[in-house]
Amino acid sequence: MNAASLALPVLVAGGGIGGLAAALALSRFGLPVTVLEQSPHIGEIGAGIQLGPNAFAAFDALGVGARMRELAVYTDELVMHDALDASLVGRIPAGAALRERFGNPYAVIHRADLHLALFDAARASGRIGFLTSTQVQSMAQDAAGVSVQDANGATHRGSALIGADGVKSALRAQLVGDPARVSGHVVYRAVVERQEFPADLRWNAASIWVGPNCHLVHYPLRGGEQYNVVVTFHSREVEEWGVREGSRAEVQSYFEGVCPRARQLIDLPRSWKRWATADREPIAQWTFGRCTLLGDAAHPMLQYLAQGACMALEDAVTLGEALRANDGDVTRAFSHYERSRVTRTARVVLATREMGRIYHAKGVERLVRNSLWTGRTPQRFYDALEWLYGWRAERCLAP
């Protein structure tokens, strides 16, 4: 970068988890950053998310590991039951043995708590500015930097641009232009207060009930004072990718065949948010000169491995390390970051699709699924998860 471009901030489109993590990574390298967020306020909606050990490795590299460990809830196990007959399918201990194997815990956290902790760290950095009510629409670049146009008609100038503008990224639409792959799977999410949650399901576990074309998830949040409830089903309708208010009658109509213990989950929430989900086919290029994509803008994925936020955090750390390895040369660093992330994130996208098929198995395939984990030791579970949970910041640039 030349002297003029060094005076310009790196622009980050999107103030979500990925955008804030990217801003932190860049600021830790010493760069000024401006986050462009379309909402009037920096904030987060949603409910709980699961954090694999790879997420905590990323938190540590971003300097927020201690705070995230304070906010997280540490589950004793990950447990799967058959939603039809309530039989136990599999159980993975998530305590000391998992921490010893991967060097970090498995935990759950409220999305808003995670987001606020990243926001607090970004504000404390002294190098990150924020422009809200600023919806990025397009970008142009030249040898000296990038220019970003927003929906209000304003232009923002920066040395480089990180597109962390989510699953419906305007920057990806401009640079790649590929269609979304609407799954037909609908996700309902809600948070339930402890006193309203069934006593016989107040487990300190990330729990899933798997059934034909559907599944249900529950786990504690905020020290067990709340519980996250997520249900997923294959819609009878032709779906369009998006979020809206859910219908209690609709969600109840998809779970008539599940066992009573699991079915009580869908009767709990007073209100639901409804997500019609989609991903995209993995791509080999998401870097274009001084602009690169990150998180859901680069590799949107379904929810079945609970890795969307984790991959965005890994992206951010890798981006920062690529800048360090390339002495701040943006174009070289962005290409290095891309090379280091394409194969891994594509594997997660594809593995997530397959896990959704396994969760929603029916007929004989359901019986095969239930037999897969019979008698499997914790060590074998950990071995199968090594590729995913064994990520480390110090090795993130390895090809």
LOZA-648077 format. One line per field, with one value per residue (C-alpha): residue number from 1; residue in one letter; x negated, y, z. Coordinates in nm, 4 decimals. Layout:
residues N
num NUM	...
residu A	...
u X	...
v Y	...
w Z	...
end
This chain:
residues 399
num 1	2	3	4	5	6	7	8	9	10	11	12	13	14	15	16	17	18	19	20	21	22	23	24	25	26	27	28	29	30	31	32	33	34	35	36	37	38	39	40	41	42	43	44	45	46	47	48	49	50	51	52	53	54	55	56	57	58	59	60	61	62	63	64	65	66	67	68	69	70	71	72	73	74	75	76	77	78	79	80	81	82	83	84	85	86	87	88	89	90	91	92	93	94	95	96	97	98	99	100	101	102	103	104	105	106	107	108	109	110	111	112	113	114	115	116	117	118	119	120	121	122	123	124	125	126	127	128	129	130	131	132	133	134	135	136	137	138	139	140	141	142	143	144	145	146	147	148	149	150	151	152	153	154	155	156	157	158	159	160	161	162	163	164	165	166	167	168	169	170	171	172	173	174	175	176	177	178	179	180	181	182	183	184	185	186	187	188	189	190	191	192	193	194	195	196	197	198	199	200	201	202	203	204	205	206	207	208	209	210	211	212	213	214	215	216	217	218	219	220	221	222	223	224	225	226	227	228	229	230	231	232	233	234	235	236	237	238	239	240	241	242	243	244	245	246	247	248	249	250	251	252	253	254	255	256	257	258	259	260	261	262	263	264	265	266	267	268	269	270	271	272	273	274	275	276	277	278	279	280	281	282	283	284	285	286	287	288	289	290	291	292	293	294	295	296	297	298	299	300	301	302	303	304	305	306	307	308	309	310	311	312	313	314	315	316	317	318	319	320	321	322	323	324	325	326	327	328	329	330	331	332	333	334	335	336	337	338	339	340	341	342	343	344	345	346	347	348	349	350	351	352	353	354	355	356	357	358	359	360	361	362	363	364	365	366	367	368	369	370	371	372	373	374	375	376	377	378	379	380	381	382	383	384	385	386	387	388	389	390	391	392	393	394	395	396	397	398	399
residu M	N	A	A	S	L	A	L	P	V	L	V	A	G	G	G	I	G	G	L	A	A	A	L	A	L	S	R	F	G	L	P	V	T	V	L	E	Q	S	P	H	I	G	E	I	G	A	G	I	Q	L	G	P	N	A	F	A	A	F	D	A	L	G	V	G	A	R	M	R	E	L	A	V	Y	T	D	E	L	V	M	H	D	A	L	D	A	S	L	V	G	R	I	P	A	G	A	A	L	R	E	R	F	G	N	P	Y	A	V	I	H	R	A	D	L	H	L	A	L	F	D	A	A	R	A	S	G	R	I	G	F	L	T	S	T	Q	V	Q	S	M	A	Q	D	A	A	G	V	S	V	Q	D	A	N	G	A	T	H	R	G	S	A	L	I	G	A	D	G	V	K	S	A	L	R	A	Q	L	V	G	D	P	A	R	V	S	G	H	V	V	Y	R	A	V	V	E	R	Q	E	F	P	A	D	L	R	W	N	A	A	S	I	W	V	G	P	N	C	H	L	V	H	Y	P	L	R	G	G	E	Q	Y	N	V	V	V	T	F	H	S	R	E	V	E	E	W	G	V	R	E	G	S	R	A	E	V	Q	S	Y	F	E	G	V	C	P	R	A	R	Q	L	I	D	L	P	R	S	W	K	R	W	A	T	A	D	R	E	P	I	A	Q	W	T	F	G	R	C	T	L	L	G	D	A	A	H	P	M	L	Q	Y	L	A	Q	G	A	C	M	A	L	E	D	A	V	T	L	G	E	A	L	R	A	N	D	G	D	V	T	R	A	F	S	H	Y	E	R	S	R	V	T	R	T	A	R	V	V	L	A	T	R	E	M	G	R	I	Y	H	A	K	G	V	E	R	L	V	R	N	S	L	W	T	G	R	T	P	Q	R	F	Y	D	A	L	E	W	L	Y	G	W	R	A	E	R	C	L	A	P
u 0.0000	-0.1187	-0.1268	0.2102	0.3872	0.2325	0.4190	0.7513	0.9384	1.0196	1.3968	1.5967	1.9458	2.1585	2.1550	2.2541	2.0366	1.8144	1.7797	1.6892	1.4432	1.2797	1.2575	1.0905	0.8408	0.7478	0.7198	0.4892	0.2635	0.2627	0.4977	0.7767	1.1180	1.4639	1.7611	2.0593	2.3780	2.7191	2.9195	2.9707	2.7870	2.5121	2.6972	2.7977	3.1218	3.1673	3.1297	2.8578	2.5673	2.3264	1.9526	1.7099	1.3517	1.2446	1.4516	1.2650	0.9324	1.0457	1.1660	0.8246	0.6530	0.8861	0.8159	1.1694	1.1281	1.1566	1.4762	1.6415	1.5580	1.7340	2.0502	2.0709	2.2630	2.0600	2.2687	2.1835	2.2587	2.3997	2.6873	2.9082	3.2445	3.4794	3.7826	4.0224	3.9521	3.7342	3.4491	3.0938	2.8992	2.5670	2.3924	2.0661	1.9118	1.8352	1.6444	1.2836	1.2073	1.3157	1.1199	0.8109	0.8432	0.9037	0.7488	1.0731	1.4301	1.7595	2.0183	2.3398	2.4082	2.6785	2.6001	2.6647	2.4145	2.1445	2.2129	2.2058	1.8731	1.7203	1.8696	1.7295	1.3842	1.4063	1.4983	1.2196	0.9601	0.9469	0.8988	1.2508	1.5219	1.8869	2.1349	2.4892	2.7908	2.5394	2.6455	2.3720	2.4993	2.1932	1.8202	1.5535	1.1782	0.8627	0.4912	0.5144	0.8219	1.1930	1.5098	1.8322	2.1767	2.4546	2.8330	2.8417	2.6304	2.3145	1.9689	1.7148	1.3472	1.1124	0.7859	0.9649	1.3058	1.4207	1.7647	1.9176	2.2691	2.4306	2.6211	2.7789	2.4556	2.4853	2.1123	2.1297	2.4158	2.1954	1.8725	1.9985	2.3671	2.4463	2.7946	2.8937	2.9780	3.3079	3.3211	3.6939	3.6036	3.7670	3.6188	3.8188	3.6195	3.7257	3.5927	3.7938	3.7529	3.6406	3.9627	4.1607	3.9302	4.0187	3.8354	3.7732	3.5770	3.3631	3.0480	2.7080	2.6632	2.6844	2.9736	3.1233	3.4279	3.4051	3.7078	3.8298	3.7880	3.7554	3.5605	3.5779	3.2929	3.2729	2.9967	2.9504	2.8477	2.7335	2.6466	2.9547	3.1978	3.3207	3.3405	3.2888	3.5480	3.5008	3.7185	3.6594	3.8852	3.9149	4.1776	4.4781	4.4697	4.2389	4.0116	3.8380	3.5209	3.6027	3.7074	4.0516	4.2716	4.3650	4.7043	4.7732	5.0262	4.7796	4.4987	4.7326	4.8647	4.5210	4.4539	4.7631	4.5671	4.2935	4.2899	4.4680	4.1473	4.0010	4.3288	4.3817	4.0986	4.3084	4.5872	4.3603	4.2754	4.5200	4.3635	4.1310	3.9021	3.9245	3.6240	3.6621	3.3042	3.0638	2.6970	2.4885	2.2615	1.8996	1.6873	1.3126	1.2828	1.4233	1.1318	1.1189	0.8197	0.8746	1.2119	1.2706	1.5714	1.5993	1.8394	2.1850	2.1059	1.8245	1.9673	2.3283	2.4220	2.7142	2.7287	2.6780	2.3173	2.3649	2.0608	2.1754	2.0473	1.7446	1.6355	1.6740	1.4536	1.1922	1.2087	1.1399	0.8369	0.6994	0.7430	0.5440	0.2701	0.2519	0.1949	-0.0843	-0.2445	-0.2320	-0.3568	-0.0244	-0.0089	0.3691	0.3992	0.1444	0.2923	0.6496	0.5435	0.3497	0.6534	0.8746	0.6378	0.6255	1.0049	1.1689	1.1238	1.2044	1.5184	1.6386	1.5990	1.8090	2.0820	2.1023	2.0715	2.3502	2.5843	2.5051	2.5623	2.9062	2.9883	2.8722	3.0719	3.3888	3.3599	3.6750	3.7683	3.4771	3.2318	3.3450	3.2562	2.9150	2.8585	2.9511	2.7056	2.4115	2.3189	2.4069	2.1171	1.8991	1.6510	1.5950	1.2508	1.4004	1.6392	1.3479	1.1466	1.4336	1.4496	1.0756	1.0874	1.3483	1.2670	0.8881	0.8429	0.5691	0.4810	0.1095	0.1783	0.4527	0.2430	0.1394	0.2518
v 0.0000	0.3510	0.6379	0.7746	0.4428	0.3898	0.6998	0.5476	0.3006	-0.0508	-0.0610	-0.3517	-0.3937	-0.5430	-0.5127	-0.8683	-1.1315	-1.1770	-0.8049	-0.7177	-1.0067	-0.8924	-0.5360	-0.6611	-0.8710	-0.5747	-0.3365	-0.5786	-0.5564	-0.1791	-0.0763	0.1830	0.0331	0.1719	-0.0622	0.0188	-0.1236	-0.1048	-0.1043	0.2112	0.0475	-0.2114	-0.5072	-0.8674	-1.0601	-1.4318	-1.6754	-1.9181	-2.0519	-2.3344	-2.2738	-2.5511	-2.5528	-2.3895	-2.0827	-2.0420	-2.0744	-1.7848	-1.5815	-1.6149	-1.4966	-1.1940	-1.1069	-1.1774	-1.5327	-1.4514	-1.2498	-1.5193	-1.7833	-1.5723	-1.5471	-1.9047	-2.1970	-2.5168	-2.8237	-3.1642	-3.3455	-3.3410	-3.5870	-3.7177	-3.8913	-4.0403	-3.8100	-4.0939	-4.3410	-4.1300	-4.3819	-4.2623	-4.2480	-4.1045	-3.9166	-3.7187	-3.6084	-3.2364	-3.1864	-3.2362	-3.5081	-3.2896	-2.9917	-3.2041	-3.3393	-3.0060	-2.7597	-2.5630	-2.6213	-2.6784	-2.4275	-2.2450	-1.8722	-1.6206	-1.4617	-1.1137	-1.1677	-1.2797	-0.9886	-0.7311	-0.8658	-0.8264	-0.4776	-0.3740	-0.4990	-0.3170	0.0133	-0.0298	-0.0806	0.2892	0.2056	0.1086	0.3547	0.2821	0.4247	0.2993	0.3297	0.2682	-0.0094	-0.0974	-0.1346	-0.1496	-0.0913	0.0204	0.0042	0.1495	0.1260	0.3459	0.2105	0.1345	0.3428	0.2126	0.3465	0.3153	0.3243	0.6907	0.7925	0.8561	0.7357	0.5987	0.5752	0.3146	0.1359	-0.1991	-0.3578	-0.6627	-0.7837	-0.9256	-0.8285	-1.1642	-1.4312	-1.1839	-0.9966	-0.7076	-0.7292	-1.0980	-1.0231	-0.7682	-0.9674	-1.3255	-1.3073	-1.6688	-1.7850	-1.8978	-2.2644	-2.2560	-2.5716	-2.5954	-2.6429	-2.4024	-2.3174	-2.1796	-2.0281	-1.9018	-1.8436	-1.9748	-1.8686	-2.1402	-2.1410	-2.2120	-2.4870	-2.8524	-2.9747	-3.3157	-3.1499	-2.9090	-3.0910	-2.9283	-3.0557	-2.9522	-3.1831	-3.2822	-3.4958	-3.6265	-3.7367	-3.7910	-3.4592	-3.2718	-3.2216	-3.0282	-2.8737	-2.7348	-2.6177	-2.3743	-2.0100	-1.7378	-1.9643	-2.1799	-1.8923	-1.9369	-2.2204	-2.2027	-2.3923	-2.4585	-2.6744	-2.7526	-2.9148	-2.9714	-2.7271	-2.8348	-2.4953	-2.3476	-2.1386	-1.8092	-1.7303	-1.4963	-1.4314	-1.3466	-1.4020	-1.7650	-1.9266	-2.1475	-2.3465	-2.4078	-2.5382	-2.7654	-2.9197	-3.0596	-3.2511	-3.4624	-3.7883	-3.7148	-3.8582	-3.6614	-3.5715	-3.3997	-3.2570	-3.0484	-2.8247	-2.6827	-2.5847	-2.3641	-2.0414	-1.7532	-1.6231	-1.7645	-1.6297	-1.8248	-1.8691	-2.0204	-2.1368	-2.1417	-2.1791	-2.1404	-2.3694	-2.3345	-2.1067	-2.1010	-1.7214	-1.4591	-1.2144	-0.9455	-0.7159	-0.4943	-0.6516	-0.9870	-1.1607	-1.3120	-1.5302	-1.5858	-1.3561	-1.5925	-1.9331	-1.9307	-2.2650	-2.4424	-2.4829	-2.8567	-2.8444	-2.5215	-2.3729	-2.0555	-1.8142	-2.0347	-2.0188	-1.6394	-1.6140	-1.8376	-1.6236	-1.3088	-1.4541	-1.5935	-1.2567	-1.0850	-1.3474	-1.3157	-0.9414	-1.0099	-1.2714	-1.0381	-0.7239	-0.5472	-0.5858	-0.6014	-0.7720	-1.0407	-1.0875	-1.1198	-1.3841	-1.5706	-1.5607	-1.6945	-1.9828	-2.0773	-2.0844	-2.2086	-2.5829	-2.5882	-2.3778	-2.5730	-2.8937	-2.7489	-2.6351	-2.9818	-3.1723	-2.9585	-3.0597	-3.4249	-3.3894	-3.2448	-3.5555	-3.7803	-3.5910	-3.6117	-3.9756	-4.1824	-4.5463	-4.7883	-4.5008	-4.3894	-4.7315	-4.7139	-4.3685	-4.4885	-4.7767	-4.5589	-4.4518	-4.7682	-4.8583	-4.5731	-4.4513	-4.0806	-4.1118	-4.2226	-3.9284	-3.6932	-3.8537	-3.7904	-3.4254	-3.3564	-3.1997	-2.9501	-2.8753	-2.9046	-2.5701	-2.3473	-1.9855	-2.0667	-2.3091	-2.1129	-2.0162	-2.3732	-2.4804
w 0.0000	-0.0712	0.1792	0.0687	0.1101	0.4546	0.5752	0.4705	0.6923	0.5893	0.5351	0.6760	0.5340	0.8101	1.1876	1.2724	1.4378	1.1319	1.0641	1.4225	1.4435	1.1193	1.2490	1.5678	1.3723	1.1516	1.4462	1.6269	1.3228	1.3702	1.0908	1.1225	1.0454	0.9713	1.0059	0.7827	0.9355	0.7695	1.0950	1.3021	1.5929	1.6303	1.7757	1.7233	1.7031	1.7409	2.0235	2.1259	1.9258	1.9894	2.0072	1.9218	2.0541	1.7274	1.8167	2.1459	1.9655	1.7474	2.0470	2.2078	1.8898	1.8810	2.2449	2.3730	2.4989	2.8691	2.8238	2.6114	2.8693	3.1329	2.9229	2.7943	2.9405	2.9496	2.8750	3.0161	2.6935	2.3442	2.3283	2.0473	2.0902	1.8333	1.8228	1.7416	2.0207	2.2568	2.2398	2.2969	1.9694	2.0831	2.3597	2.3415	2.6731	2.6527	2.9750	3.0771	2.8219	2.5300	2.6633	2.7006	2.3471	2.1705	2.4122	2.4409	2.5589	2.3842	2.5022	2.4203	2.4399	2.3612	2.0259	2.1625	2.4473	2.2036	1.9722	2.2524	2.3806	2.0340	2.0043	2.3417	2.2413	1.9087	2.0756	2.3308	2.0566	1.9696	1.6008	1.4941	1.3932	1.3166	1.0686	1.1246	0.8924	0.6157	0.3805	0.1324	-0.2220	-0.4463	-0.4654	-0.7105	-0.6761	-0.8233	-0.7579	-0.4470	-0.2706	-0.2829	-0.2986	-0.1493	-0.2333	0.0233	-0.0054	0.1006	-0.1971	0.0042	-0.0988	0.1488	0.0660	0.2113	0.1510	0.1210	0.1768	0.3729	0.2677	0.5845	0.4827	0.5465	0.3639	0.1201	0.0590	-0.1874	-0.2469	-0.3333	-0.5701	-0.7489	-0.7484	-0.7905	-0.8836	-0.8009	-0.6984	-0.3519	-0.2955	-0.1044	0.1060	0.1734	0.5397	0.7834	1.1237	1.4158	1.7046	2.0459	2.3981	2.6936	3.0560	3.2976	3.5002	3.1834	3.0590	3.1395	3.4485	3.2891	3.0038	3.2074	3.1093	3.1023	2.7504	2.3892	2.3054	1.9717	1.8943	1.5374	1.3364	0.9809	0.7952	1.1239	1.4441	1.7715	1.9729	2.3271	2.5589	2.8501	2.8168	3.0570	3.3469	3.2950	3.3449	2.9877	2.7354	2.3641	2.1604	1.7882	1.5644	1.1986	0.9410	0.5678	0.4477	0.2422	0.0718	-0.1907	0.0280	-0.0345	0.1566	0.4453	0.8048	0.9419	1.2435	1.2982	1.3326	1.6341	1.4329	1.1496	1.3643	1.5611	1.2397	1.1486	1.4704	1.5269	1.5080	1.7595	2.1103	2.3860	2.5691	2.2654	2.1388	2.4508	2.3280	2.0469	2.2832	2.4984	2.3119	2.3093	1.9897	1.7259	1.4573	1.1316	0.9018	0.5543	0.5067	0.2148	0.1386	-0.1772	-0.3706	-0.2536	-0.4698	-0.5300	-0.5508	-0.3176	-0.3299	-0.5994	-0.5644	-0.2612	-0.1757	-0.0104	0.1419	0.4888	0.6872	0.5411	0.2491	0.1457	0.2407	0.3655	0.5177	0.6766	1.0527	1.0981	1.2236	1.4222	1.2517	1.0756	1.3417	1.4114	1.0464	1.0418	1.3521	1.1922	0.8771	1.0754	1.2524	0.9261	0.7566	1.0292	1.0145	0.6358	0.6680	0.9155	0.6927	0.3910	0.5680	0.5260	0.1482	0.1089	-0.2266	-0.1403	0.2066	0.0782	-0.1746	0.0959	0.3253	0.0476	-0.0342	0.3322	0.3743	0.0532	0.1022	0.4733	0.4468	0.1419	0.3408	0.6219	0.3788	0.2214	0.5502	0.6936	0.4126	0.4749	0.8479	0.7760	0.5720	0.8565	1.1177	0.9094	0.8029	0.7776	0.7180	0.7054	0.6750	1.0216	1.1592	0.9947	1.1436	1.4908	1.4610	1.3557	1.7082	1.9000	2.1273	1.9995	2.2588	2.3327	2.1783	1.8469	1.8512	1.9133	1.6341	1.3919	1.4994	1.4888	1.1406	1.2596	1.6229	1.5967	1.4178	1.5607	1.4849	1.4643	1.1791	1.0045	0.7000	0.6237	0.2733
end
